[in-house]
Amino acid sequence: MSIGVVVIGRNEGERLRRCLQSLGGIASQVVYVDSASTDGSVEAARAMGAEVVALDMRMPFTAARARNDGYERLRALATDARYVQFVDGDCELVAGWMEKAARFLDEHPGVAAVCGRLREKYPERTVYNMLCDIEWDRPAGEAKACGGNSMMRAGAFESVGGFRADVIAGEEPELCVRLRAAGWRIWRLGEEMALHDAAMTRFGEWWRRSRRNGHAFAEGAWLHGAPPERHYVSEARRALAWGVVLPVLVLASALLDPRCLALFAIYPLQVIRIALRSELTGKKAWWRAGFLVLGRFPEGLGQLSFALNRIRRRRSARIDCK
């Protein structure tokens, strides 16, 4: 099998070294795409044998653009690579994953991309890490989309033009929409794939990540919201309703009658409803429910920023989580 690897990162430090170490000797070529790191990531990657692509940061940055540039360099160096494993620099691949993923693609020629179980490396350290670990836990089988860590069939990836470089968030699901429209399938295996080190310790980091999700919902719905795909339409509507429309209506009503502020009680009631219906148990169910409801506010702001940029005909700026 011929597998190439594209790693993207910025100031990942020791996490990048662990990421590159986890690749083993399976890949025919490893390309690391750096986004203006100042912590020695470029030198460390070169010392570990990776080909380095330093992005021109005078151009608008997106993870999609970084992956595309990495893929172009990979194809120039390893023309026979049939599959490409995309990896985020804060992740470590589990031993044996690439062999299993490539074997699955060999046996299923109609599948364009395959991913596996992504776990948070230190879920016990912060509630934000725990929420990431819960988010990563998705059912195995045919899926609508994969994440940033996945193995893709080179021919399928190229046939749809790769990632949309102008999409600042949710670029992987957007790519998968186009792959499925072209007749390809996406698959999630039950196998362990990678460990993710979010290192998320502050509320502000979680808030920015949620705002980024809201932007992804809005942009995804704008690009592919028409039937039959309806990509991110329900997610966008839910965030807009709970995070923008409802609080604005309650506050406007309170100007006429302050007692209307009591309507905000619908939010804790929603938390209770979600927690009681959750497949999780104990504290995890309540933490997840609380942050799901709270997350509607930054998600709504993310949608508003996308809409405002569309009206102004301005390109959306990247939303960094850290």
TAJOVEN-V637832 format. One record per residue. N is the residue number from 0. SS is DSSP state (alpha for helix, beta for strand, coil for the rest). Layout:
n=N ss=SS
n=N ss=SS
This chain:
n=0 ss=coil
n=1 ss=coil
n=2 ss=beta
n=3 ss=beta
n=4 ss=beta
n=5 ss=beta
n=6 ss=beta
n=7 ss=beta
n=8 ss=beta
n=9 ss=coil
n=10 ss=coil
n=11 ss=coil
n=12 ss=coil
n=13 ss=alpha
n=14 ss=alpha
n=15 ss=alpha
n=16 ss=alpha
n=17 ss=alpha
n=18 ss=alpha
n=19 ss=alpha
n=20 ss=alpha
n=21 ss=coil
n=22 ss=coil
n=23 ss=coil
n=24 ss=coil
n=25 ss=coil
n=26 ss=coil
n=27 ss=coil
n=28 ss=beta
n=29 ss=beta
n=30 ss=beta
n=31 ss=beta
n=32 ss=beta
n=33 ss=beta
n=34 ss=coil
n=35 ss=coil
n=36 ss=coil
n=37 ss=coil
n=38 ss=coil
n=39 ss=coil
n=40 ss=alpha
n=41 ss=alpha
n=42 ss=alpha
n=43 ss=alpha
n=44 ss=alpha
n=45 ss=alpha
n=46 ss=alpha
n=47 ss=coil
n=48 ss=coil
n=49 ss=coil
n=50 ss=beta
n=51 ss=beta
n=52 ss=beta
n=53 ss=beta
n=54 ss=coil
n=55 ss=coil
n=56 ss=coil
n=57 ss=coil
n=58 ss=coil
n=59 ss=coil
n=60 ss=coil
n=61 ss=coil
n=62 ss=alpha
n=63 ss=alpha
n=64 ss=alpha
n=65 ss=alpha
n=66 ss=alpha
n=67 ss=alpha
n=68 ss=alpha
n=69 ss=alpha
n=70 ss=alpha
n=71 ss=alpha
n=72 ss=alpha
n=73 ss=alpha
n=74 ss=alpha
n=75 ss=alpha
n=76 ss=alpha
n=77 ss=coil
n=78 ss=coil
n=79 ss=coil
n=80 ss=coil
n=81 ss=coil
n=82 ss=beta
n=83 ss=beta
n=84 ss=beta
n=85 ss=beta
n=86 ss=beta
n=87 ss=beta
n=88 ss=coil
n=89 ss=coil
n=90 ss=beta
n=91 ss=beta
n=92 ss=beta
n=93 ss=coil
n=94 ss=coil
n=95 ss=coil
n=96 ss=alpha
n=97 ss=alpha
n=98 ss=alpha
n=99 ss=alpha
n=100 ss=alpha
n=101 ss=alpha
n=102 ss=alpha
n=103 ss=alpha
n=104 ss=alpha
n=105 ss=alpha
n=106 ss=alpha
n=107 ss=coil
n=108 ss=coil
n=109 ss=coil
n=110 ss=beta
n=111 ss=beta
n=112 ss=beta
n=113 ss=beta
n=114 ss=beta
n=115 ss=beta
n=116 ss=beta
n=117 ss=beta
n=118 ss=beta
n=119 ss=beta
n=120 ss=coil
n=121 ss=coil
n=122 ss=coil
n=123 ss=coil
n=124 ss=coil
n=125 ss=coil
n=126 ss=alpha
n=127 ss=alpha
n=128 ss=alpha
n=129 ss=alpha
n=130 ss=alpha
n=131 ss=alpha
n=132 ss=alpha
n=133 ss=alpha
n=134 ss=alpha
n=135 ss=alpha
n=136 ss=coil
n=137 ss=coil
n=138 ss=coil
n=139 ss=coil
n=140 ss=beta
n=141 ss=beta
n=142 ss=beta
n=143 ss=coil
n=144 ss=coil
n=145 ss=coil
n=146 ss=coil
n=147 ss=coil
n=148 ss=coil
n=149 ss=beta
n=150 ss=beta
n=151 ss=beta
n=152 ss=beta
n=153 ss=alpha
n=154 ss=alpha
n=155 ss=alpha
n=156 ss=alpha
n=157 ss=alpha
n=158 ss=alpha
n=159 ss=coil
n=160 ss=coil
n=161 ss=coil
n=162 ss=coil
n=163 ss=coil
n=164 ss=coil
n=165 ss=coil
n=166 ss=coil
n=167 ss=coil
n=168 ss=coil
n=169 ss=coil
n=170 ss=alpha
n=171 ss=alpha
n=172 ss=alpha
n=173 ss=alpha
n=174 ss=alpha
n=175 ss=alpha
n=176 ss=alpha
n=177 ss=alpha
n=178 ss=alpha
n=179 ss=alpha
n=180 ss=alpha
n=181 ss=coil
n=182 ss=coil
n=183 ss=coil
n=184 ss=beta
n=185 ss=beta
n=186 ss=beta
n=187 ss=beta
n=188 ss=beta
n=189 ss=beta
n=190 ss=beta
n=191 ss=beta
n=192 ss=beta
n=193 ss=beta
n=194 ss=beta
n=195 ss=beta
n=196 ss=coil
n=197 ss=coil
n=198 ss=coil
n=199 ss=coil
n=200 ss=coil
n=201 ss=coil
n=202 ss=alpha
n=203 ss=alpha
n=204 ss=alpha
n=205 ss=alpha
n=206 ss=alpha
n=207 ss=alpha
n=208 ss=alpha
n=209 ss=alpha
n=210 ss=alpha
n=211 ss=alpha
n=212 ss=alpha
n=213 ss=alpha
n=214 ss=alpha
n=215 ss=alpha
n=216 ss=alpha
n=217 ss=alpha
n=218 ss=alpha
n=219 ss=alpha
n=220 ss=alpha
n=221 ss=alpha
n=222 ss=alpha
n=223 ss=alpha
n=224 ss=coil
n=225 ss=coil
n=226 ss=coil
n=227 ss=coil
n=228 ss=coil
n=229 ss=coil
n=230 ss=coil
n=231 ss=coil
n=232 ss=alpha
n=233 ss=alpha
n=234 ss=alpha
n=235 ss=alpha
n=236 ss=alpha
n=237 ss=alpha
n=238 ss=alpha
n=239 ss=alpha
n=240 ss=alpha
n=241 ss=alpha
n=242 ss=alpha
n=243 ss=alpha
n=244 ss=alpha
n=245 ss=alpha
n=246 ss=alpha
n=247 ss=alpha
n=248 ss=alpha
n=249 ss=alpha
n=250 ss=alpha
n=251 ss=alpha
n=252 ss=alpha
n=253 ss=alpha
n=254 ss=alpha
n=255 ss=alpha
n=256 ss=coil
n=257 ss=alpha
n=258 ss=alpha
n=259 ss=alpha
n=260 ss=alpha
n=261 ss=alpha
n=262 ss=alpha
n=263 ss=alpha
n=264 ss=alpha
n=265 ss=alpha
n=266 ss=alpha
n=267 ss=alpha
n=268 ss=alpha
n=269 ss=alpha
n=270 ss=alpha
n=271 ss=alpha
n=272 ss=alpha
n=273 ss=alpha
n=274 ss=alpha
n=275 ss=alpha
n=276 ss=coil
n=277 ss=coil
n=278 ss=coil
n=279 ss=coil
n=280 ss=coil
n=281 ss=alpha
n=282 ss=alpha
n=283 ss=alpha
n=284 ss=alpha
n=285 ss=alpha
n=286 ss=alpha
n=287 ss=alpha
n=288 ss=alpha
n=289 ss=alpha
n=290 ss=alpha
n=291 ss=alpha
n=292 ss=alpha
n=293 ss=alpha
n=294 ss=alpha
n=295 ss=alpha
n=296 ss=alpha
n=297 ss=alpha
n=298 ss=alpha
n=299 ss=alpha
n=300 ss=alpha
n=301 ss=alpha
n=302 ss=alpha
n=303 ss=alpha
n=304 ss=alpha
n=305 ss=alpha
n=306 ss=alpha
n=307 ss=alpha
n=308 ss=alpha
n=309 ss=alpha
n=310 ss=alpha
n=311 ss=alpha
n=312 ss=coil
n=313 ss=coil
n=314 ss=coil
n=315 ss=coil
n=316 ss=coil
n=317 ss=coil
n=318 ss=coil
n=319 ss=coil
n=320 ss=coil
n=321 ss=coil
